[in-house]
Amino acid sequence: MHDVVTSTHRSATNYAEPVTTNTEMTTFQVRTSTIQIPNLNVEVYPNPATDVITIKAQKNQSLDYLIFDTLGKSLALPSDNNNINVSALDNGTYILQVIDKATEEFGVVKIVIAR
């Protein structure tokens, strides 16, 4: 994931047309990371995400999840095993709550969607 920003500087005087004096290009790269939820022994990645978030659980660990926007509204998203399809979400920050179905313990992490 990266963005390229191009900027051009133009100079003008009262007596001449604007002249392009220089053009620069800067590339920004977004680093992704893995978030750990220690009390559940679970990893969530990548963060920031573009299309899919993976929740890596221990063997035989059954998880449920909820995703909330910054206003606290719960969002319904399709999932396949422990992969959550976030492609329908707008860029921004969301809250992911992961719940262990057996123990009812949960952990909460901030996730970012960035495309």
C-alpha positions in Angstrom: 0.0 0.0 0.0 1.4 3.3 -1.0 0.5 6.7 -2.3 2.4 8.9 -4.7 2.1 12.7 -4.4 3.3 14.9 -7.2 3.7 18.7 -6.8 4.7 21.3 -9.3 6.0 24.8 -8.4 5.2 27.6 -10.8 6.5 31.1 -10.6 5.0 34.2 -12.1 5.9 37.9 -12.2 3.8 40.9 -13.2 5.5 40.9 -16.6 5.7 37.2 -17.7 3.6 34.1 -17.9 4.1 31.5 -15.1 7.1 29.3 -15.6 7.4 25.7 -14.1 10.5 25.8 -12.0 10.5 22.3 -10.5 8.4 19.1 -10.1 8.8 16.7 -7.2 7.4 13.3 -6.6 7.1 11.7 -3.1 6.1 8.2 -2.4 4.5 7.3 1.0 4.4 3.7 2.1 1.9 2.6 4.8 3.4 -0.1 7.0 1.1 -2.9 8.2 1.2 -4.7 11.5 -0.2 -7.5 13.5 -2.2 -6.7 16.7 -2.2 -9.2 19.5 -5.1 -9.7 21.9 -3.2 -11.3 24.8 -6.1 -12.5 27.0 -7.5 -14.4 24.0 -4.2 -15.5 22.5 -5.4 -14.1 19.2 -3.7 -12.1 16.4 -5.4 -9.6 14.1 -3.8 -8.6 10.8 -3.1 -6.7 8.6 -3.6 -3.3 10.2 -4.2 -1.1 8.3 -6.3 -3.3 6.0 -7.6 -2.9 2.5 -10.1 -5.8 1.8 -9.7 -8.6 4.4 -8.8 -8.8 8.1 -7.6 -12.1 9.4 -8.2 -13.2 13.0 -5.6 -15.9 13.8 -6.9 -18.1 16.6 -5.5 -21.2 18.4 -6.6 -24.6 17.3 -10.2 -25.5 18.3 -10.8 -21.9 19.4 -14.2 -20.7 18.3 -14.5 -16.9 17.9 -17.1 -14.4 17.1 -16.6 -10.8 16.2 -18.3 -7.4 16.0 -17.1 -4.3 14.1 -18.2 -0.9 15.2 -17.8 2.5 13.5 -16.5 5.5 15.6 -20.1 6.3 16.5 -20.6 2.9 18.1 -22.9 1.5 15.3 -22.4 -2.3 14.8 -21.6 -3.2 11.2 -22.6 -6.5 9.6 -19.8 -7.8 7.4 -19.4 -11.2 5.6 -16.8 -13.6 7.0 -15.3 -16.9 6.0 -13.8 -18.8 8.9 -11.6 -16.2 10.6 -11.3 -13.8 7.6 -13.5 -10.7 7.6 -14.3 -9.0 4.3 -13.9 -5.3 5.0 -14.0 -4.2 1.3 -17.4 -2.5 1.8 -16.1 -0.2 4.6 -15.0 3.3 3.8 -11.4 4.4 4.7 -11.3 5.2 8.4 -10.9 3.8 11.9 -13.1 1.1 13.3 -13.3 -1.0 16.5 -13.1 -4.8 16.3 -14.4 -6.8 19.2 -13.3 -10.4 19.2 -15.2 -12.9 21.5 -14.1 -16.4 22.5 -17.4 -18.3 22.3 -16.4 -20.9 24.9 -15.2 -18.6 27.7 -17.1 -15.4 26.7 -13.9 -13.4 27.2 -13.4 -10.7 24.7 -10.8 -8.2 23.5 -11.1 -4.9 21.6 -8.7 -3.4 19.1 -8.7 -0.4 16.8 -8.4 -1.3 13.1 -7.8 1.1 10.2 -9.1 0.7 6.6 -6.8 2.4 4.1 -6.8 2.0 0.4 
